[in-house]
Amino acid sequence: MGKETHILVSGGGIAGNAVALQLVRAGIRTTVVERAGAPRPGGQAVDLRGASREVAERMGLMPGIRDRQLDERGMVYVDRRGRAYARMPADLFGGNGPVADVEITRGDLNEVLLEALGATGGAADYRYGEWIEALTRHDDGVEVRFASGRVETYDLVVGADGVHSATRRLAFGPEERFSTYLGGYTSYFTVPRPDGLEPGWMTMRPASRAVVGLRPDRDPATAKALVILRVPADPALRGDVVAQQQLLRELLADAGWLAPYILEAMPQAPDFYFDELARVDMPNLSAGRIVLSGDAGYCGSPLSGMGTAMALIGAYVLAGELAAAPSDPETALTRYETVLTPLLEQAKQLPGGGLPMMLPATGIGRLLSRTAARIVCARPLRPLTTRMASGAGDCAVPSYPGDATVSSPAP
Ligand SMILES: Cc1cc2nc3c(=O)[nH]c(=O)nc-3n(C[C@H](O)[C@H](O)[C@H](O)COP(=O)(O)OP(=O)(O)OC[C@H]3O[C@@H](n4cnc5c(N)ncnc54)[C@H](O)[C@@H]3O)c2cc1C
């Protein structure tokens, strides 16, 4: 690799767009292929805190993020009649709880990245409706055959094509080898904002086998619905929207609160998203000149609350290392993995014990979970809760030349 280096990024989500942005800023020729015909909308609030916020600052993304920031003041649990029984204000965990001080919807964050890419004067070559069909590794590059029939050779391929990454399958092996099912599914979609919803609060209703909630949206006329289901894995659900929506109807039938309203609005949602909760663990993030970034390489699932943060941090480190050693990708990829690995275990931890704690299987478990939520939120315990949560999400990320802001030293 060197002056004429050409890198292919597969996937135009948060990881793919962030790595492309940093590569073109470093003057590296970059092509991005995204399977969807246009940037994918959708997703609800994602958190930026600690290191990911620092990285967003260094990438110069904060002005765009601030413009689109959500007004989310905290989370409230309600019962089937909509009566609040526990309330977690955003500052309860010192900014490290379920609501961070910087919240932006995933779609809006993607828009910020695409705007920043636009400001580079279209330096990256974007191809929507395109994807990789075959990869052939050579010592000094990768030959790629695309769905369109094109065949091209790149110095390096970045697989940023999400939790079900095709790049990972082609270069490392079948998904089952690296992915662990975490016991359920999650769904996000936009609905018209119902009357009576408390402004600025994420409202959650834990039912018997599902949690359903509504989060504030930037548009005051809409809200972001979220559902988390606890069910065994069913491969037939993948890609079958009718079956996915039928399952949501079944599991929310007894939920009460605004569940019937949310289910009625669901088929009209412009951005219905449904996927399994899975964790991805790779023995290595690269194989020759093919490297993984974001969920493709280290998904902790939306339950970890760190997917977007890690996508941003990982993309920043990968591009920084490649730009620092353009003629030595082997060293760059080794450095990328060395810097990232210590951060991944912490990032993949599931707060509060994951799905079994969030959605206990028995009535007594649900009662205990509800009592625990009340205790954690109780006013006399708030200073202790804040102290116990402090530090989560903090980590040292090296800085690279070209940062908009540099405030932490290289390790
Ligand atoms: C529509 C959508 C909504 C989401 N909403 C939330 C949310 O509300 N909360 C949350 O915690 N997480 C959400 N996620 C997951 C979250 O975006 C990721 O965990 C995190 O941002 C890491 O992003 P990523 O770029 O690695 O993966 P992703 O965001 O999944 O992006 C991967 C991109 O690759 C594209 N792609 C897939 N296969 C191919 C292929 N073969 N070739 C080329 N391109 C391909 C996809 O279309 C997608 O644009 C959502 C993901 C999507 C796609």
The ligand as an SDF file (V2000), in Angstrom:
LIG
                    3D

 53 58  0  0  0  0  0  0  0  0999 V2000
  -31.7500    0.2210   10.3330 C   0  0  0  0  0  0  0  0  0  0  0  0
  -30.9700   -0.0330   11.5970 C   0  0  0  0  0  0  0  0  0  0  0  0
  -31.4580    0.4180   12.8140 C   0  0  0  0  0  0  0  0  0  0  0  0
  -30.7500    0.1820   13.9820 C   0  0  0  0  0  0  0  0  0  0  0  0
  -31.2380    0.6700   15.1540 N   0  0  0  0  0  0  0  0  0  0  0  0
  -30.5430    0.5020   16.2980 C   0  0  0  0  0  0  0  0  0  0  0  0
  -31.0290    1.0390   17.5350 C   0  0  0  0  0  0  0  0  0  0  0  0
  -32.0620    1.6640   17.5920 O   0  0  0  0  0  0  0  0  0  0  0  0
  -30.2980    0.8180   18.6670 N   0  0  0  0  0  0  0  0  0  0  0  0
  -29.1360    0.1080   18.6380 C   0  0  0  0  0  0  0  0  0  0  0  0
  -28.5150   -0.0690   19.6830 O   0  0  0  0  0  0  0  0  0  0  0  0
  -28.6550   -0.4000   17.4860 N   0  0  0  0  0  0  0  0  0  0  0  0
  -29.3340   -0.2220   16.3170 C   0  0  0  0  0  0  0  0  0  0  0  0
  -28.8480   -0.7400   15.1430 N   0  0  0  0  0  0  0  0  0  0  0  0
  -27.5520   -1.4200   15.1810 C   0  0  0  0  0  0  0  0  0  0  0  0
  -26.4710   -0.3450   15.2530 C   0  0  0  0  0  0  0  0  0  0  0  0
  -26.5590    0.4920   14.1360 O   0  0  0  0  0  0  0  0  0  0  0  0
  -25.1210   -1.0030   15.3200 C   0  0  0  0  0  0  0  0  0  0  0  0
  -25.0480   -1.8540   16.4570 O   0  0  0  0  0  0  0  0  0  0  0  0
  -23.9510   -0.0350   15.4690 C   0  0  0  0  0  0  0  0  0  0  0  0
  -24.2400    1.2650   15.0490 O   0  0  0  0  0  0  0  0  0  0  0  0
  -22.7620   -0.5560   14.6770 C   0  0  0  0  0  0  0  0  0  0  0  0
  -23.0030   -0.2530   13.3190 O   0  0  0  0  0  0  0  0  0  0  0  0
  -22.4310   -1.0420   12.0960 P   0  0  0  0  0  0  0  0  0  0  0  0
  -22.1800    0.0040   11.0560 O   0  0  0  0  0  0  0  0  0  0  0  0
  -21.3530   -1.9490   12.4840 O   0  0  0  0  0  0  0  0  0  0  0  0
  -23.6630   -1.9790   11.6620 O   0  0  0  0  0  0  0  0  0  0  0  0
  -25.0530   -1.5760   11.0130 P   0  0  0  0  0  0  0  0  0  0  0  0
  -25.5930   -0.3380   11.6010 O   0  0  0  0  0  0  0  0  0  0  0  0
  -25.9040   -2.7960   11.0740 O   0  0  0  0  0  0  0  0  0  0  0  0
  -24.6910   -1.2330    9.4860 O   0  0  0  0  0  0  0  0  0  0  0  0
  -24.3060   -2.2120    8.5510 C   0  0  0  0  0  0  0  0  0  0  0  0
  -24.6030   -1.6590    7.1640 C   0  0  0  0  0  0  0  0  0  0  0  0
  -24.1490   -2.6390    6.2180 O   0  0  0  0  0  0  0  0  0  0  0  0
  -25.1550   -2.8360    5.2450 C   0  0  0  0  0  0  0  0  0  0  0  0
  -24.9780   -4.2010    4.7190 N   0  0  0  0  0  0  0  0  0  0  0  0
  -25.4300   -5.3590    5.2370 C   0  0  0  0  0  0  0  0  0  0  0  0
  -25.0280   -6.3940    4.4830 N   0  0  0  0  0  0  0  0  0  0  0  0
  -24.3000   -5.8660    3.4790 C   0  0  0  0  0  0  0  0  0  0  0  0
  -23.5890   -6.4220    2.3790 C   0  0  0  0  0  0  0  0  0  0  0  0
  -23.5770   -7.7380    2.1690 N   0  0  0  0  0  0  0  0  0  0  0  0
  -22.9370   -5.5980    1.5520 N   0  0  0  0  0  0  0  0  0  0  0  0
  -22.9500   -4.2440    1.7330 C   0  0  0  0  0  0  0  0  0  0  0  0
  -23.6160   -3.6500    2.7450 N   0  0  0  0  0  0  0  0  0  0  0  0
  -24.2690   -4.4580    3.6150 C   0  0  0  0  0  0  0  0  0  0  0  0
  -26.4510   -2.6200    5.9670 C   0  0  0  0  0  0  0  0  0  0  0  0
  -27.4900   -2.2850    5.0610 O   0  0  0  0  0  0  0  0  0  0  0  0
  -26.0890   -1.4600    6.8980 C   0  0  0  0  0  0  0  0  0  0  0  0
  -26.2850   -0.2180    6.2800 O   0  0  0  0  0  0  0  0  0  0  0  0
  -29.5230   -0.5300   13.9500 C   0  0  0  0  0  0  0  0  0  0  0  0
  -29.0200   -0.9940   12.7230 C   0  0  0  0  0  0  0  0  0  0  0  0
  -29.7240   -0.7470   11.5500 C   0  0  0  0  0  0  0  0  0  0  0  0
  -29.1510   -1.2340   10.2320 C   0  0  0  0  0  0  0  0  0  0  0  0
  1  2  1  0
  2  3  1  0
  2 52  2  0
  3  4  2  0
  4  5  1  0
  4 50  1  0
  5  6  2  0
  6  7  1  0
  6 13  1  0
  7  8  2  0
  7  9  1  0
  9 10  1  0
 10 11  2  0
 10 12  1  0
 12 13  2  0
 13 14  1  0
 14 15  1  0
 14 50  1  0
 15 16  1  0
 16 17  1  0
 16 18  1  0
 18 19  1  0
 18 20  1  0
 20 21  1  0
 20 22  1  0
 22 23  1  0
 23 24  1  0
 24 25  2  0
 24 26  1  0
 24 27  1  0
 27 28  1  0
 28 29  2  0
 28 30  1  0
 28 31  1  0
 31 32  1  0
 32 33  1  0
 33 34  1  0
 33 48  1  0
 34 35  1  0
 35 36  1  0
 35 46  1  0
 36 37  1  0
 36 45  1  0
 37 38  2  0
 38 39  1  0
 39 40  1  0
 39 45  2  0
 40 41  1  0
 40 42  2  0
 42 43  1  0
 43 44  2  0
 44 45  1  0
 46 47  1  0
 46 48  1  0
 48 49  1  0
 50 51  2  0
 51 52  1  0
 52 53  1  0
M  END
$$$$
